[in-house]
């Protein structure tokens, strides 16, 4: 069976135009329900699963998102790679509204969000020095260029708690750290995707400059909504081009992220924990059981 490509739609993108053979699937997870049913279908000849991150109608705040359920649901459906779309504010003059940024690093400014599948008697420490799949990043970069969308490859995504936006002092601080864009959702997704051995890339769609910019106060809600809508249109074109480009064996290390990360003695792991995490760790403990 062909591999499944996951697509996470952020603010302004609550559906994926162009899908055929559509069906909705509600996925049960040990962590509760995902944000919405997954919309499965075919896009440019490839199998895809779309999830509206905030739910259709945008009813879930960033702090309320069940990140574990969302990523676990993709894993359970068989996704091997995730294209995650996210509306962001720009922290640099050169990242203009309607530009796309493909960050390859994160800074975490969230508070107390659960960003690991592990615990409850099973410990794993994955490598996260390079949190974005380099193969997917290059594929999306090429897709942006093919779709005539201005793209900046690389950079730092600062993930804040929200739902309120930054103060000017915070915005200035983040700029002093060299951050490129600011958003509220993608760090947890990236960590969980790595633990689930799913390739992951963030497509950060700039809606406006953050409050550091002297022209920020002149931006109206209608301006931001207009940019959201235009970004959503561009995102659909970029996703289609990316899906066309993807195929073949994964040449990255994402698919073996747990190979040297699982620490707990198999004899000490509670059976319920192993059962709950079977889609993620099953292949490793099956090997251990046969030795």
C-alpha positions, 0 to 999 in steps of 0.5 A: 500500500502507498504511504500516507501523507499527513496534512495539518491545516492551521488558522485559515485552512480548514479543508483541503481542496482538490481531494478525491475519494473523500471519506472522514475517519474518527480515530480513537487514541489513548490520549483522547480525541483528536481535534477533528475527524481526519479527512482521507482522500487522494491528492495528485495520485497520493494518499493523504489525510487532512486534519484541521488543527483547531477543528472546523469552525476554529473552536480549539485554542492553541493551549487546548490542543490535544497534540498527542492525540493529533499526531498519534491519530496520524501514526495510527492511520499509517502516515509517514510524513506530515506537512504542517501549515501554520499562520505566524507573525514575522519577527524580521523585516525581510519576512513579509506578509504573504511570504512562507518561511520554512523554519528548521529550529524552534524555541519553546516559550510554552508553559506545561504543554505535554509534548511526549508520548512517553512516561507511565513506565517507559522512558525515551530520549529522542534526538531533537537537535535538528527538529525538521526533516531536511528532505521534506523541507527541500521538497516544500521549498521547491514546491513554493518556487514552483507555485510562485510563492516567496519562500525563506528556507531555514530559520527559527520558529518561536512557539509562545503560549498564547492565546494573547499575542506578545507584548512589545518587550517580548517581541523585542526580546525574541528578535534579539534572540534571532527568531524569524517567526512567532506562532503558538502550535508547531513545537509540540507537533514537531517533538511528537512527530519525531517520537512517532518516527514521522517526517515533519515540516512546518510551513509558516505562513506570514500574516503580519509583522509582530508588534515590534514593527512600527507599522503594526498598529496600522494593521486591521483585523480585516487585513489579517483575515485577507492575508489568511485567505490568500495564504490558504490559497497559496498553501493549497498550491504548495501542498499539491506541488509538494505531494507531487514531488514526494515519493520513493524511500525516505532517505532521512533518519526520521524513520528510526528516531527511536532506535537508540532512544528507548532506555527502559528495561523491557521487563519493567514496562507496564503492559498497558503502556506497551499496549497504548504505544504499540503503533509507535514502539511495537516494532522495537519490543517485538524484536526484544521479545524474540531475542 
